[in-house]
Amino acid sequence: MEWIKLRSLRSTPWMLLATTVGMIVVGVAAMANTKAPSPAAAASFDPVNNALAGVVIGQLVIGLMGVLAVTGEYSSGSIRSTLAAVPGRWTMLGAKSAVVGLVSLVVGESVTFVTFFAGTAAMAPGVPQPSLGDAGVLRAVVLSGAYLALVALIGIGLGAAIRHSSAAIGAFVGLFFVLPLLLAGLTGPTVSKFLPTLIFSSSLGVSREVSEVLTPWVGFAVLWLYVVAALGVGGRLLARRDA
């Protein structure tokens, strides 16, 4: 039933299309403008991070899709029919999370691989091109695709906890875009390295590990804590409140 509801939303195909086009265009443009590094910067040269730059756009659209998958039902009033058909609210939230998470994972992995290959092909002659066989490259591409699925699950948790579309979207934008900028400016990486957007840009979406931030797998584990916390709070509030 959750698959039918997600597929029937008019916004779903447009959001997935926007994610695909946005990520590929940004990734190709970033790679086309990547210059060959100077000898002093060759050791830290990481074009993979440029190829995956569009994930930041993808996380916005995929996250909103997760939020709206829940709040859209409250806005339309269809949540009452859903809960009448599936009285177990944790079961309903789990089913919705499984469907949205799986769709986001398939789209995320597909688009990140396409973006990587398209971006690499767009690189200027003379610029060192990365390949999936290079150290850390395959890991960065795979985790970046998985990151989008985790963002969608966090969006579902926020939607279930807040229920109102505008407020939930505001909370999502604050967590993923406003708070990282504020904390990065105030504390550097000390605190901001634990926020999802910085975990992606500095830990997951790089093929060469960066100092003073989380390692890729520690960052991936921290993201799962966000998912558990968001779905846990959202599920608990969903179970305790009237529709």
C-alpha positions in Angstrom: 0.0 0.0 0.0 2.8 2.4 0.8 4.3 1.8 -2.6 1.0 2.7 -4.3 0.7 5.9 -2.2 4.2 7.0 -3.0 3.9 6.3 -6.7 0.5 8.0 -6.8 1.8 11.3 -5.4 2.3 13.8 -8.3 5.4 15.2 -6.7 7.3 11.9 -6.5 8.3 11.5 -10.2 9.2 15.2 -10.4 11.3 15.1 -7.3 13.2 12.0 -8.5 13.7 13.7 -11.9 15.0 16.9 -10.2 17.4 14.8 -8.1 18.7 13.0 -11.2 19.1 16.0 -13.4 20.4 18.3 -10.6 23.1 15.8 -9.5 24.3 15.0 -13.0 24.4 18.6 -14.2 26.3 19.8 -11.1 28.7 16.9 -11.1 29.5 17.2 -14.8 30.0 21.0 -14.5 32.2 20.6 -11.5 34.4 18.0 -13.2 34.6 20.0 -16.5 36.0 22.9 -14.5 38.4 20.9 -12.4 42.0 22.0 -13.1 45.1 19.9 -12.9 46.6 20.3 -9.4 49.9 22.0 -8.8 52.8 19.6 -7.6 52.3 20.9 -4.1 48.6 20.0 -4.1 48.8 16.7 -6.0 48.8 14.6 -2.9 45.4 16.0 -1.7 43.8 16.3 -5.2 40.4 14.6 -5.0 38.2 15.1 -8.1 35.7 12.5 -6.7 34.5 15.1 -4.3 33.8 17.5 -7.2 31.9 14.7 -9.1 29.7 14.2 -6.1 29.0 17.9 -5.5 25.4 17.5 -6.7 24.6 15.2 -3.8 23.9 18.4 -1.8 21.1 19.2 -4.2 19.9 15.6 -4.2 19.7 15.6 -0.4 17.4 18.5 -0.4 14.9 17.0 -2.9 15.1 13.5 -1.5 14.8 14.8 2.1 11.7 16.7 1.1 10.2 13.6 -0.5 10.7 11.8 2.8 9.0 14.6 4.7 6.1 14.9 2.4 5.5 11.2 2.3 4.2 11.6 5.9 3.0 15.2 6.1 1.1 14.9 2.8 -1.2 12.4 4.4 -1.9 14.7 7.3 -2.6 17.6 4.9 -5.0 15.6 2.8 -6.6 13.8 5.8 -5.8 10.4 4.2 -3.8 9.5 7.4 -7.1 8.5 9.0 -7.8 5.9 6.2 -4.3 4.7 6.4 -4.5 4.1 10.2 -7.9 2.5 9.8 -6.4 0.0 7.4 -3.1 -0.4 9.4 -3.9 0.3 13.1 -0.3 -0.5 14.1 1.4 2.9 13.8 4.9 1.5 14.1 4.1 -1.0 11.4 2.8 1.8 9.1 5.9 3.9 9.8 8.2 1.0 9.2 6.5 0.1 5.9 6.7 3.7 4.7 10.3 3.9 5.7 11.1 0.7 3.9 9.5 1.9 0.6 10.8 5.4 0.6 14.2 4.3 1.8 14.5 1.6 -0.9 13.4 3.9 -3.7 15.9 6.6 -2.5 18.6 4.0 -2.3 18.1 2.7 -5.8 17.9 6.2 -7.3 20.8 7.4 -5.1 23.2 4.6 -6.1 22.1 4.8 -9.8 22.6 8.5 -10.1 25.9 8.7 -8.2 27.4 6.1 -10.5 26.1 7.9 -13.6 27.3 11.2 -12.3 30.7 9.8 -11.6 31.2 8.3 -15.1 29.7 11.4 -16.8 31.8 13.7 -14.8 35.0 11.8 -15.4 34.3 11.8 -19.1 33.8 15.6 -19.0 37.2 16.2 -17.4 39.7 18.2 -19.5 42.7 16.5 -21.0 45.7 16.5 -18.7 43.7 16.4 -15.5 44.2 13.1 -13.6 41.0 11.1 -13.9 39.8 8.9 -11.0 38.6 5.3 -11.6 36.6 3.0 -9.4 39.7 0.9 -8.9 41.6 3.7 -7.2 41.8 3.7 -3.4 38.6 5.1 -1.7 36.8 5.9 -5.0 34.3 3.1 -5.0 33.6 3.5 -1.3 32.9 7.2 -1.8 30.5 6.6 -4.7 28.6 3.8 -2.9 28.3 5.7 0.4 27.2 8.9 -1.3 24.3 7.0 -2.9 23.4 5.3 0.4 23.6 8.8 2.1 20.6 9.9 0.1 18.5 7.0 1.4 19.5 7.9 5.0 18.5 11.5 4.4 15.1 10.3 3.1 14.6 8.3 6.3 15.5 11.3 8.5 12.9 13.3 6.5 10.3 10.6 7.3 11.2 10.9 11.0 10.9 14.7 11.0 7.6 14.4 9.1 6.1 11.9 11.6 7.3 14.0 14.6 6.1 17.4 13.3 3.2 16.4 10.9 2.9 19.9 9.3 4.6 20.2 6.0 6.0 23.7 6.3 7.3 23.2 9.8 8.8 19.9 9.0 10.5 21.3 5.8 11.8 24.2 7.9 13.3 21.8 10.4 14.9 19.7 7.6 16.4 22.8 6.0 17.7 24.0 9.3 19.3 20.7 10.1 20.9 20.1 6.7 21.7 23.6 5.5 21.5 26.4 8.1 23.0 24.7 11.2 26.1 23.4 9.4 26.9 26.9 8.1 26.4 28.5 11.5 28.4 25.9 13.4 31.2 25.7 10.8 31.6 29.5 11.1 31.5 29.5 14.9 33.4 26.3 15.8 35.1 25.1 12.6 35.0 21.3 12.2 34.9 20.7 16.0 31.1 20.4 16.2 30.0 20.8 12.6 31.7 17.5 11.6 28.9 15.7 13.4 26.2 17.2 11.2 24.9 15.2 8.2 25.8 17.7 5.4 29.4 18.0 6.7 29.6 14.2 7.2 28.8 13.8 3.5 31.0 16.6 2.1 34.1 15.9 4.3 33.8 12.2 5.2 31.6 10.1 2.8 32.0 12.0 -0.5 35.8 12.0 -0.6 38.2 9.4 -1.7 41.1 10.7 0.4 40.4 11.0 4.1 40.5 14.6 5.5 42.1 15.5 8.8 40.0 16.8 11.8 36.8 15.2 10.5 35.1 11.8 11.0 36.4 8.9 9.0 34.0 7.7 6.3 32.7 4.6 8.2 32.5 6.5 11.5 30.5 9.2 9.7 28.3 6.6 8.2 27.6 5.1 11.6 26.8 8.6 13.0 24.3 9.1 10.2 22.5 5.9 11.2 22.2 7.3 14.7 20.4 10.3 13.2 18.0 7.9 11.4 17.3 5.9 14.5 16.7 9.1 16.6 14.5 10.7 13.9 12.4 7.5 13.3 12.3 6.7 17.0 11.0 10.1 18.1 8.7 10.3 15.1 7.3 6.8 15.7 6.7 7.4 19.4 4.9 10.7 18.8 2.9 9.0 16.0 1.8 6.3 18.4 0.8 8.6 21.2 -1.1 11.3 19.3 -4.5 11.2 17.6 -4.5 11.4 13.8 
